[in-house]
Structures are given as structure tokens and as C-alpha cells.
Amino acid sequence: MAVSSMLSLDRWRGRLQRANARYCGRRPFTMRNRAPMISFTFDDFPHSALHTAGRILQDNGIAGTYYVSLGLMGTTAPTGEMFTEEDLPQLLERGHELGCHTHAHCHAAETPVDTFEQSILDNRAALQRLLPGASAFRTLSYPIGSPRPETKRRCERHFAGCRAGGQAHNAGTIDLNLLQAFFLEQSRDNSNAIKAAIDECCDTNGWLIFATHDVADAPTRYGVTPTLFRDVVRHCIASSARLVTVTDALHGLGVTAEVSSP
């Protein structure tokens, strides 16, 4: 098969995966928030996400949501140097929250559903070993790709809300199994696009979930610089939005954040 044909097939498959994720396995919920909301989230999570970005958030009285793959602890990944065991209690002590990113950082589109769900349970069990008595993960971020419809349905058993990508904010009737997020690194050379996303969220009384990975002076392709991150935080503070964790935003919408037992 010609290279161009293979690329066309891959693009078609990608579009089909995204369409299936968007329209199937939905958990519709109508937002009735009184004010716009913005959340800051970090996937994997790299050491710099806590010690650089987390400090910027703390200095401004903001808590973030860190989607952790506990199987990555102490490793170096494409998104940089990962968190250490010592980072976990520090994160909670600083007022941030932990969310689930599966234990093995499972590809949401390619991982069999049973394997994906087991990795959720493995991540939960690892959390209790590392932080006995810690609150269970309330929300999930899908790693890498768009989730399969059945994966969405399985995740619904375990989480109040599940976050994806989409470069959009949430407004009106949303899918709790596929919350939209705006990855900062995709617009790190276009700060005006990021500010426009904040303004649009506020104009529509929506909920904007920012996402990224590392935050460093020389970020990976998946991260941003501290300078850009500070600028985004400043613009958010100056907006009319409430700056809340993902779980607090769900509470504000009236979504029950209880989770199932293993």
C-alpha cells in the first residue's frame, strides 16, 4: 500500500474513533452553574507539573487536578521526569487533588476494555498502598487517544466525570463520560487563542478545563513554559470565572462524585 494511502487510512480511522467517542457511550448532563468555571489539570504527571506549575497555582490561591499513572512513578517518560513517591503526600498537603490516568497509562482507543478497567482498579489499589486512607480517585483523564464507547461506559461505573481533549470548553448539555479539555501545548505559540478560549468560556457561562503535562523552561512537545503558564493563570484570575478543581466543578454542577467499590 502506498504511503499516502496508509496516511489517509490512518486519518480516517482517527476521525472514526473521535466520532465514536463523541456520539456513543454518552452520559448527558445539563449544566446549571451560576458562574463560569476554569480548572487546571496535568496528565501523567511530570515532576515539574507539581513543583513549577503547582507552585504558580498555589501562589495565586488555586488548586489543580493531577491525573496520575502510578505505574510511571520514578520513571522518565516522553513528557519528562515523572513524579516521585514523596511528591504524592506533598501534592495533597498543598491542596491539590489526584485523579486517575490508569496505572499503566493505557491507550484509550487501543486498549481492550477489560484491560483498561483493570488498570483503573490497579491504580486505585496502588493509591491505597502509597497513601493509606486517601480519598479514592473521583475523576479520570483518558490517556493518549479517544476512548472506545464501551470504555466510556465502564469508566462511568468508577468516576463522576471523565476528561478527554477536544480543544473546547464545556457548556449546555455535556457528556460526563467525555468532558472537553483545552491542551495548552497545542496553542503554546498562540497565546491569543488561549485567552480567546477563556473569554469564550466566560461569555457562555461554561466550564473550561485546561490540560498540559510538564511545565519547564525547556518543555517537551507536550508541555509549556512557566512564563506562558503564569500568563494564562493571570488571565484566568482577571476573568469572571471561578477557578476550581475538577471535582469541585462537578460538585458545583450538582454531579454526585461518589465512586464504586473495587
C-alpha positions in Angstrom: 0.0 0.0 0.0 1.3 3.5 -0.9 2.4 5.7 1.9 -0.2 8.3 1.0 -3.0 5.7 1.1 -1.8 4.5 4.6 -1.8 8.1 5.9 -5.3 8.5 4.5 -6.5 5.3 6.2 -4.9 6.4 9.5 -6.7 9.8 9.3 -10.0 8.0 8.5 -9.6 5.7 11.5 -8.7 8.7 13.7 -11.9 10.5 12.6 -14.0 7.4 13.2 -12.5 6.9 16.7 -13.2 10.5 17.6 -16.8 10.3 16.3 -17.5 7.1 18.2 -16.1 8.7 21.3 -18.2 11.8 20.9 -21.6 10.2 20.0 -21.6 6.8 21.7 -21.5 5.8 25.3 -22.7 9.2 26.4 -23.8 10.3 29.9 -25.6 13.5 29.2 -25.9 16.2 31.9 -27.2 19.7 31.6 -25.0 22.4 33.2 -26.8 24.8 35.5 -23.8 26.6 37.0 -24.3 30.2 38.2 -20.9 31.3 37.1 -18.3 30.2 34.5 -15.5 27.9 35.8 -12.0 27.1 34.9 -9.9 24.1 36.0 -6.2 23.4 35.6 -5.2 19.7 35.0 -2.0 17.9 34.4 -1.6 14.4 32.9 0.8 11.6 33.9 2.1 13.7 36.0 5.7 15.1 35.5 7.7 16.4 38.5 7.6 19.9 37.1 3.8 19.9 37.0 3.8 20.0 40.7 6.9 21.8 41.7 6.7 24.5 39.0 3.1 24.8 37.8 1.8 23.8 41.2 3.7 26.5 42.9 2.4 29.1 40.5 -1.1 27.9 41.2 -0.5 27.9 45.0 0.9 31.4 45.0 -2.4 32.5 43.5 -4.7 30.5 45.8 -5.6 28.0 43.1 -5.7 24.1 43.4 -5.1 21.9 40.4 -6.1 18.4 39.4 -3.3 15.9 38.7 -4.1 12.8 36.7 -1.6 10.3 37.8 -0.5 7.0 36.3 1.1 5.4 39.4 2.9 2.9 37.2 5.0 5.8 35.9 6.3 6.8 39.3 10.0 7.5 39.3 10.4 7.0 35.6 11.3 9.2 32.7 8.6 9.4 30.0 8.1 11.4 26.8 6.6 14.1 28.9 9.6 14.4 31.1 10.8 13.2 34.6 7.9 11.8 36.4 6.7 12.4 40.0 8.3 10.5 42.9 6.6 8.8 45.9 7.4 11.8 48.0 5.5 14.1 45.7 2.2 12.4 46.4 1.6 13.5 50.0 3.1 16.9 49.2 0.5 17.4 46.4 -2.4 16.7 48.7 -0.9 18.8 51.6 -0.7 21.7 49.2 -4.5 21.4 48.5 -4.3 19.9 45.0 -6.3 16.8 44.1 -5.4 13.5 42.4 -7.3 12.0 39.5 -6.9 8.7 37.7 -4.9 8.2 34.5 -4.9 4.4 34.7 -2.0 2.6 36.3 -0.3 1.6 33.0 -1.1 4.7 31.1 -3.3 2.7 28.8 -4.1 4.0 25.3 -7.8 4.7 25.5 -8.5 3.8 21.9 -6.4 0.7 21.5 -6.5 -1.0 24.9 -9.1 -3.8 25.4 -12.0 -2.6 27.6 -11.4 -5.3 30.3 -7.6 -4.4 30.4 -8.4 -0.7 30.7 -10.8 -1.2 33.6 -8.3 -3.4 35.4 -5.7 -0.7 35.1 -8.2 1.7 36.7 -8.5 -0.8 39.6 -4.8 -1.3 39.8 -4.2 2.5 40.0 -6.8 2.7 42.8 -5.1 -0.2 44.7 -1.7 1.4 44.3 -3.0 4.7 45.6 -4.2 3.0 48.8 -0.8 1.2 49.2 1.1 4.5 48.8 -1.4 6.8 50.7 -3.4 4.6 53.0 -6.8 6.3 53.7 -6.5 8.7 50.9 -9.8 9.6 49.1 -10.4 7.5 46.1 -10.0 9.0 42.6 -13.2 10.9 41.7 -12.4 11.6 38.1 -10.4 10.2 35.2 -8.4 11.5 32.3 -8.2 9.2 29.3 -4.6 8.6 28.2 -3.5 9.3 24.6 -6.4 8.5 22.3 -10.2 8.9 22.1 -11.9 6.2 24.3 -13.9 3.4 22.9 -17.7 3.7 23.6 -17.6 0.6 25.9 -14.6 2.0 27.7 -16.6 5.1 28.4 -19.5 3.0 29.8 -17.1 1.0 32.1 -15.5 4.2 33.4 -18.9 5.6 34.3 -19.0 2.9 37.0 -16.0 4.3 38.7 -15.9 8.1 38.2 -18.1 11.2 38.5 -16.6 12.5 35.3 -14.0 11.5 32.7 -11.9 14.1 30.8 -10.7 13.9 27.2 -9.3 16.6 24.9 -11.1 18.4 22.1 -9.7 21.9 22.5 -13.1 23.2 23.6 -14.9 24.2 26.8 -18.0 22.6 28.2 -21.3 24.3 28.1 -25.0 23.5 27.9 -25.6 19.7 27.8 -22.3 17.9 28.3 -21.1 14.3 28.3 -19.8 13.4 31.8 -18.0 10.5 30.1 -16.2 12.8 27.7 -15.5 16.1 29.3 -13.8 18.5 26.9 -10.4 20.0 27.6 -8.0 22.5 26.1 -4.4 21.4 25.9 -2.2 24.4 26.4 0.7 22.9 24.5 -1.3 22.8 21.3 -1.5 26.6 21.4 1.7 27.5 23.2 2.8 29.6 20.2 -0.5 31.4 20.1 -1.4 32.9 23.5 -4.2 34.8 21.9 -6.0 31.6 21.2 -5.7 30.6 24.8 -7.0 33.9 26.0 -9.9 33.7 23.5 -10.8 30.3 24.9 -11.0 31.8 28.4 -13.1 34.8 27.2 -15.5 32.5 25.2 -16.0 30.2 28.3 -16.9 33.2 30.4 -19.2 34.6 27.7 -21.1 31.3 27.5 -21.1 30.6 31.3 -19.2 27.4 30.5 -16.5 25.3 32.1 -13.0 25.4 30.6 -10.6 22.6 31.6 -7.0 23.4 30.8 -4.7 20.4 30.4 -1.0 20.0 29.9 1.9 17.9 31.1 5.4 19.3 32.0 5.9 23.0 32.8 9.6 23.9 32.3 11.9 26.4 30.7 12.7 23.8 28.0 9.4 21.9 27.9 8.8 18.7 25.9 6.5 18.9 23.0 3.7 18.0 25.5 4.3 20.9 27.9 4.6 24.7 28.2 7.0 27.2 29.8 6.4 28.7 33.2 6.1 32.2 31.5 3.2 31.0 29.4 1.6 29.2 32.3 1.8 32.3 34.5 0.3 34.4 31.8 -2.6 32.0 31.4 -3.2 32.0 35.2 -3.2 35.8 35.3 -5.8 36.0 32.5 -8.0 33.5 34.3 -7.8 35.4 37.6 -8.8 38.6 35.8 -11.8 36.8 34.2 -15.2 36.3 35.8 -14.6 32.6 36.2 -14.3 30.6 39.4 -11.0 28.7 39.5 -11.7 25.2 40.9 -10.6 21.6 40.8 -12.4 19.2 38.5 -14.2 17.5 41.4 -15.2 20.9 42.9 -16.6 21.9 39.5 -18.6 18.8 39.2 -20.0 19.4 42.7 -20.9 22.9 41.6 -22.8 21.4 38.7 -24.7 19.1 41.0 -22.9 15.9 39.9 -22.5 13.3 42.6 -18.9 12.5 43.0 -19.3 9.1 44.7 -17.3 6.2 43.3 -17.9 2.4 43.2 -16.1 -0.1 45.3 -13.4 -2.2 43.7 
